[in-house]
């Protein structure tokens, strides 16, 4: 057995911070539902409260310096912000149509879209083993959408609304894949600062598009909007970006799926929404496929290669 070239030791503090962040993200759908506003307005106030919190954090950490704000990085951050806003709006709108569970599961085909976009836009080669995992992931997507041999199961949703929700989710996943590729091209800019710029872009883009109810926004709604900007956004980002440099890729790949798994659980506990066995199978396939891609699993000559290690 050959050892990996670089090993990041287990860091309990970083791991617990990352798990906490995933649990926060799992509550995202509850904040959206309870806020009771349209997707655009909800995203605007998410950006507003998150921007305030992130600006305070970045100022506290001394991130507002010229070295972090090159013209190239700013341009890429603004472009990524546009894509991020598209991701948030479409994903929030999808949750309102097809529910937290299905939208969250379908969204997690995003890693496969990153690979495909990289191949199309940058002519990056996709290894045969990763292509196989991508195919498995999209097979999981089909199951997660509720498709059965006998026809289409809409899980209590109107067919048009359900299909629209799926398309919105995939649009959001594609936009987020673009954010990932854009962020990869940036150098020497703290991720917290990137997240702040994304939120500021959201404020600028959506300021003229929000819809305030005739009777105004109730105190309870303000509380949910504030919580949305603080917990599954600003605080989650701070925890994630602080933990990532201290965690091995294998741990990140595995622990990331706490988010969709717990989102399904939260959806059931809070709203009584269940997913079918086929949709659960779809989630399992997507999880396996994503792990296969991120950990570079492959089978060669009777050996299984996992994350730089080989075993008979």
C-alpha positions as CSV (number, residue, x, y, z in Angstrom):
1,X,0.0,0.0,0.0
2,X,1.5,3.3,-1.0
3,X,1.0,6.4,1.1
4,X,-0.5,9.6,-0.3
5,X,2.0,12.3,-1.1
6,X,0.5,14.8,1.3
7,X,-1.6,14.1,4.3
8,X,-3.5,16.6,6.4
9,X,-3.8,15.2,9.9
10,X,-7.2,14.9,11.6
11,X,-8.2,18.1,13.2
12,X,-11.1,17.7,15.6
13,X,-11.9,21.4,15.9
14,X,-12.0,21.9,12.2
15,X,-14.1,18.8,11.7
16,X,-16.6,19.8,14.3
17,X,-16.8,23.3,12.7
18,X,-17.5,21.8,9.3
19,X,-20.1,19.5,10.6
20,X,-21.8,22.4,12.4
21,X,-21.8,24.4,9.2
22,X,-23.4,21.5,7.3
23,X,-26.1,21.2,10.0
24,X,-26.8,24.9,9.6
25,X,-27.1,24.6,5.8
26,X,-29.6,21.8,6.4
27,X,-32.0,24.3,8.0
28,X,-32.0,26.6,5.0
29,X,-35.3,25.4,3.7
30,X,-37.0,26.0,7.0
31,X,-35.9,29.7,7.0
32,X,-37.1,30.1,3.4
33,X,-40.5,28.6,4.1
34,X,-41.1,30.4,7.4
35,X,-40.0,33.8,6.0
36,X,-43.0,33.4,3.7
37,X,-41.8,35.8,0.9
38,X,-41.0,35.3,-2.8
39,X,-37.6,34.0,-3.7
40,X,-36.1,37.3,-5.0
41,X,-37.1,39.2,-1.8
42,X,-35.9,36.4,0.4
43,X,-32.5,36.4,-1.3
44,X,-32.2,40.2,-1.1
45,X,-32.6,40.2,2.7
46,X,-30.4,37.1,3.0
47,X,-27.7,39.2,1.2
48,X,-28.4,42.2,3.4
49,X,-28.0,40.6,6.7
50,X,-25.2,38.3,5.6
51,X,-23.3,41.2,4.1
52,X,-23.5,43.1,7.4
53,X,-22.2,40.1,9.4
54,X,-19.4,39.3,6.9
55,X,-18.3,42.9,6.6
56,X,-17.9,43.0,10.4
57,X,-15.9,39.8,10.3
58,X,-13.7,40.8,7.4
59,X,-13.0,44.2,9.1
60,X,-12.2,42.4,12.4
61,X,-9.7,40.1,10.6
62,X,-8.1,43.0,8.7
63,X,-9.0,41.7,5.2
64,X,-9.8,45.1,3.6
65,X,-6.3,45.6,2.3
66,X,-5.1,46.4,-1.3
67,X,-3.3,43.0,-1.6
68,X,-6.7,41.2,-1.3
69,X,-8.5,43.5,-3.8
70,X,-6.7,43.3,-7.1
71,X,-8.7,44.4,-10.2
72,X,-8.7,40.8,-11.6
73,X,-10.0,39.3,-8.3
74,X,-12.6,42.0,-8.0
75,X,-13.9,41.4,-11.5
76,X,-14.0,37.6,-11.0
77,X,-15.7,38.0,-7.6
78,X,-18.4,40.3,-9.1
79,X,-19.0,37.9,-12.0
80,X,-19.1,35.0,-9.5
81,X,-21.6,37.1,-7.4
82,X,-23.9,37.3,-10.4
83,X,-23.8,33.6,-10.8
84,X,-24.3,33.1,-7.0
85,X,-27.4,35.3,-7.0
86,X,-28.8,33.3,-9.9
87,X,-28.1,30.1,-7.9
88,X,-29.8,31.4,-4.7
89,X,-32.9,32.8,-6.5
90,X,-33.5,29.7,-8.6
91,X,-32.8,27.3,-5.7
92,X,-35.1,29.2,-3.3
93,X,-37.8,29.2,-6.0
94,X,-37.3,25.5,-6.5
95,X,-37.7,24.8,-2.8
96,X,-41.0,26.7,-2.8
97,X,-42.2,24.4,-5.7
98,X,-40.9,20.9,-5.1
99,X,-39.9,21.0,-1.4
100,X,-36.7,21.0,0.6
101,X,-35.8,17.3,0.1
102,X,-36.1,16.9,-3.6
103,X,-34.5,20.3,-4.4
104,X,-31.6,19.6,-2.1
105,X,-30.9,16.1,-3.5
106,X,-31.1,17.2,-7.1
107,X,-28.9,20.2,-6.5
108,X,-26.1,17.9,-5.3
109,X,-25.3,16.8,-8.9
110,X,-23.4,20.1,-9.0
111,X,-19.9,18.4,-8.7
112,X,-20.6,16.5,-12.0
113,X,-21.6,19.7,-13.7
114,X,-18.3,21.3,-12.7
115,X,-16.4,18.5,-14.4
116,X,-18.5,18.7,-17.5
117,X,-18.2,22.5,-17.7
118,X,-14.5,22.3,-17.2
119,X,-14.3,19.8,-20.1
120,X,-16.4,22.1,-22.4
121,X,-15.0,25.5,-21.5
122,X,-11.3,24.7,-20.6
123,X,-10.9,21.4,-22.5
124,X,-10.0,19.6,-19.3
125,X,-9.8,15.8,-19.8
126,X,-12.2,13.7,-17.8
127,X,-10.7,10.3,-16.8
128,X,-12.7,7.2,-17.7
129,X,-13.4,6.4,-14.0
130,X,-14.7,9.9,-13.3
131,X,-16.9,9.7,-16.4
132,X,-18.4,6.4,-15.1
133,X,-19.1,8.1,-11.7
134,X,-20.7,11.0,-13.5
135,X,-23.1,8.6,-15.3
136,X,-23.9,6.9,-12.0
137,X,-24.6,10.3,-10.5
138,X,-27.0,11.3,-13.3
139,X,-28.7,7.9,-12.9
140,X,-29.2,8.9,-9.3
141,X,-30.6,12.2,-10.5
142,X,-33.3,10.4,-12.5
143,X,-34.3,8.4,-9.4
144,X,-34.3,11.5,-7.2
145,X,-36.6,13.3,-9.6
146,X,-39.2,10.5,-8.9
147,X,-39.2,8.8,-12.3
148,X,-40.5,5.3,-12.3
149,X,-41.0,2.6,-14.9
150,X,-44.7,3.0,-14.8
151,X,-44.5,6.8,-15.5
152,X,-43.8,10.0,-13.6
153,X,-44.5,10.2,-9.9
154,X,-45.1,13.8,-8.9
155,X,-45.2,13.3,-5.2
156,X,-48.4,15.3,-4.7
157,X,-47.2,18.2,-6.8
158,X,-48.8,19.4,-10.0
159,X,-46.7,18.1,-13.0
160,X,-46.0,21.6,-14.4
161,X,-44.9,23.0,-11.1
162,X,-42.8,19.9,-10.4
163,X,-41.0,20.1,-13.7
164,X,-40.4,23.8,-13.3
165,X,-39.0,23.2,-9.8
166,X,-36.6,20.6,-11.2
167,X,-35.4,22.9,-14.0
168,X,-34.9,25.7,-11.5
169,X,-32.8,23.4,-9.3
170,X,-30.6,22.3,-12.2
171,X,-30.2,26.0,-13.3
172,X,-29.1,26.8,-9.8
173,X,-26.7,23.9,-9.8
174,X,-25.2,25.0,-13.1
175,X,-24.8,28.6,-11.8
176,X,-23.1,27.3,-8.7
177,X,-20.8,25.2,-10.8
178,X,-19.8,28.4,-12.6
179,X,-19.2,30.0,-9.2
180,X,-16.8,27.1,-8.3
181,X,-14.9,27.5,-11.6
182,X,-14.7,31.3,-11.2
183,X,-13.4,31.0,-7.6
184,X,-10.7,28.5,-8.7
185,X,-9.3,31.2,-11.0
186,X,-8.9,33.7,-8.2
187,X,-5.6,34.1,-6.2
188,X,-4.8,35.7,-2.9
189,X,-8.4,36.7,-2.0
190,X,-9.8,35.5,1.3
191,X,-13.0,33.4,0.7
192,X,-14.8,35.4,3.4
193,X,-14.2,38.5,1.3
194,X,-15.4,36.7,-1.8
195,X,-18.6,35.8,0.0
196,X,-19.1,39.4,1.1
197,X,-18.8,40.6,-2.5
198,X,-21.3,38.0,-3.6
199,X,-23.8,39.4,-1.1
200,X,-23.1,43.0,-2.1
201,X,-23.7,42.0,-5.8
202,X,-27.0,40.5,-4.7
203,X,-28.1,43.7,-3.0
204,X,-27.3,45.7,-6.1
205,X,-29.0,43.3,-8.6
206,X,-32.1,42.6,-6.6
207,X,-32.8,46.0,-4.9
208,X,-35.3,47.1,-7.5
209,X,-37.0,43.7,-7.8
210,X,-38.1,42.9,-4.3
211,X,-41.8,42.7,-3.4
212,X,-43.0,43.9,0.0
213,X,-46.4,42.6,1.1
214,X,-49.2,45.2,1.3
215,X,-49.4,44.8,5.1
216,X,-45.6,44.9,5.4
217,X,-43.2,42.3,6.7
218,X,-44.2,40.9,10.1
219,X,-41.9,40.7,13.1
220,X,-41.7,36.9,12.8
221,X,-40.7,37.2,9.2
222,X,-38.0,39.7,10.0
223,X,-36.7,37.2,12.6
224,X,-36.5,34.4,10.0
225,X,-34.9,36.7,7.4
226,X,-32.3,37.8,9.9
227,X,-31.6,34.2,10.9
228,X,-31.3,33.2,7.3
229,X,-28.6,35.8,6.7
230,X,-26.8,35.0,9.9
231,X,-26.9,31.2,10.5
232,X,-27.0,29.2,7.2
233,X,-25.1,32.0,5.4
234,X,-22.6,34.3,7.2
235,X,-21.8,32.0,10.1
236,X,-21.8,28.8,8.0
237,X,-19.4,30.4,5.5
238,X,-17.0,31.5,8.3
239,X,-17.0,28.0,9.8
240,X,-16.6,26.3,6.4
241,X,-13.8,28.5,5.1
242,X,-12.0,28.3,8.4
243,X,-12.2,24.5,8.5
244,X,-11.4,23.6,4.9
245,X,-7.6,24.3,5.0
246,X,-7.3,22.0,8.0
247,X,-9.2,19.0,6.7
248,X,-8.2,16.2,4.3
249,X,-10.1,16.0,1.0
250,X,-11.6,12.6,2.0
251,X,-13.2,14.1,5.1
252,X,-14.6,17.1,3.2
253,X,-16.1,14.8,0.6
254,X,-17.8,12.6,3.1
255,X,-18.9,15.2,5.6
256,X,-20.4,17.4,2.9
257,X,-23.3,15.0,2.5
258,X,-24.4,15.7,6.1
259,X,-26.2,18.7,4.5
260,X,-28.6,16.8,2.1
261,X,-29.1,13.9,4.5
262,X,-30.0,16.3,7.3
263,X,-32.1,18.5,5.0
264,X,-34.2,15.5,4.2
265,X,-34.6,14.7,7.9
266,X,-35.4,18.3,8.8
267,X,-38.1,18.4,6.0
268,X,-39.7,15.3,7.5
269,X,-39.5,16.4,11.2
270,X,-40.7,19.9,10.6
271,X,-43.1,19.5,7.6
272,X,-43.8,15.8,7.5
273,X,-42.5,15.5,4.0
274,X,-41.2,12.1,3.0
275,X,-39.3,11.0,0.0
276,X,-39.9,7.7,-1.8
277,X,-37.6,4.7,-1.7
278,X,-36.6,5.4,-5.3
279,X,-35.7,9.0,-4.4
280,X,-33.7,7.8,-1.4
281,X,-31.9,5.4,-3.7
282,X,-31.2,8.3,-6.0
283,X,-29.6,10.2,-3.1
284,X,-27.4,7.2,-2.3
285,X,-26.2,7.0,-5.9
286,X,-25.5,10.7,-6.0
287,X,-23.5,10.4,-2.8
288,X,-21.5,7.4,-4.0
289,X,-20.8,9.1,-7.4
290,X,-19.7,12.3,-5.8
291,X,-17.4,10.5,-3.5
292,X,-16.0,8.5,-6.4
293,X,-15.3,11.7,-8.3
294,X,-13.8,13.7,-5.4
295,X,-11.7,10.8,-4.0
296,X,-10.8,9.5,-7.5
297,X,-12.0,6.0,-6.9
298,X,-11.2,3.5,-9.7
299,X,-10.9,-0.2,-10.3
300,X,-7.8,-1.5,-12.1
301,X,-6.5,-5.0,-12.4
302,X,-8.3,-6.3,-9.4
303,X,-7.4,-3.4,-7.2
304,X,-9.5,-0.6,-5.8
305,X,-7.7,2.7,-5.8
306,X,-9.1,5.1,-3.2
307,X,-7.7,8.6,-2.6
308,X,-4.1,7.8,-3.4
309,X,-4.2,4.3,-1.8
310,X,-4.5,1.0,-3.5
311,X,-5.9,-2.2,-1.9
312,X,-6.4,-5.7,-3.3
